């Protein structure tokens, strides 16, 4: 099940993301989901603090 997430970003960033997403034949949602998944994955891969 998907849930909606609303964020505020600068207009220029939104346009740039939409353009790059279109060039890669992806949606902005696909890109954001992938980035969030990678970010969470990095946290899991960090060694525990000593």
C-alpha positions as a LaTeX table, in Angstrom:
\begin{tabular}{lrrr}
\hline
Residue & $x$ (\AA) & $y$ (\AA) & $z$ (\AA) \\
\hline
Unk1 & 0.00 & 0.00 & 0.00 \\
Unk2 & 1.30 & 3.43 & $-0.91$ \\
Unk3 & 0.84 & 6.60 & 1.06 \\
Unk4 & 1.14 & 10.18 & $-0.14$ \\
Unk5 & 4.04 & 12.40 & 0.96 \\
Unk6 & 4.04 & 16.14 & 0.35 \\
Unk7 & 7.27 & 18.13 & 0.49 \\
Unk8 & 8.18 & 21.74 & $-0.22$ \\
Unk9 & 11.15 & 22.27 & $-2.55$ \\
Unk10 & 12.34 & 25.22 & $-4.62$ \\
Unk11 & 10.56 & 25.55 & $-7.96$ \\
Unk12 & 13.86 & 25.32 & $-9.85$ \\
Unk13 & 14.68 & 22.00 & $-8.17$ \\
Unk14 & 11.24 & 20.63 & $-9.00$ \\
Unk15 & 11.62 & 21.56 & $-12.66$ \\
Unk16 & 15.13 & 20.08 & $-12.87$ \\
Unk17 & 13.97 & 16.82 & $-11.27$ \\
Unk18 & 10.98 & 16.56 & $-13.61$ \\
Unk19 & 13.19 & 17.15 & $-16.66$ \\
Unk20 & 15.79 & 14.56 & $-15.61$ \\
Unk21 & 13.07 & 12.06 & $-14.67$ \\
Unk22 & 11.48 & 12.46 & $-18.10$ \\
Unk23 & 14.85 & 11.93 & $-19.81$ \\
Unk24 & 15.29 & 8.70 & $-17.81$ \\
Unk25 & 11.67 & 7.63 & $-18.47$ \\
Unk26 & 10.92 & 7.59 & $-14.74$ \\
Unk27 & 8.47 & 9.34 & $-12.49$ \\
Unk28 & 9.52 & 11.74 & $-9.77$ \\
Unk29 & 7.92 & 9.33 & $-7.30$ \\
Unk30 & 10.13 & 6.48 & $-8.52$ \\
Unk31 & 13.23 & 8.61 & $-8.09$ \\
Unk32 & 12.27 & 9.80 & $-4.60$ \\
Unk33 & 11.35 & 6.27 & $-3.47$ \\
Unk34 & 14.70 & 4.98 & $-4.71$ \\
Unk35 & 16.64 & 7.74 & $-2.96$ \\
Unk36 & 14.79 & 7.19 & 0.32 \\
Unk37 & 15.39 & 3.44 & 0.14 \\
Unk38 & 19.11 & 3.99 & $-0.48$ \\
Unk39 & 19.28 & 6.46 & 2.41 \\
Unk40 & 17.69 & 3.95 & 4.78 \\
Unk41 & 19.93 & 1.17 & 3.47 \\
Unk42 & 23.03 & 3.25 & 4.25 \\
Unk43 & 21.90 & 3.56 & 7.86 \\
Unk44 & 21.56 & $-0.22$ & 8.17 \\
Unk45 & 25.04 & $-0.75$ & 6.70 \\
Unk46 & 26.82 & 1.60 & 9.09 \\
Unk47 & 28.93 & $-0.18$ & 11.69 \\
Unk48 & 27.65 & 0.22 & 15.24 \\
Unk49 & 29.24 & 3.03 & 17.27 \\
Unk50 & 32.17 & 2.03 & 19.44 \\
\hline
\end{tabular}
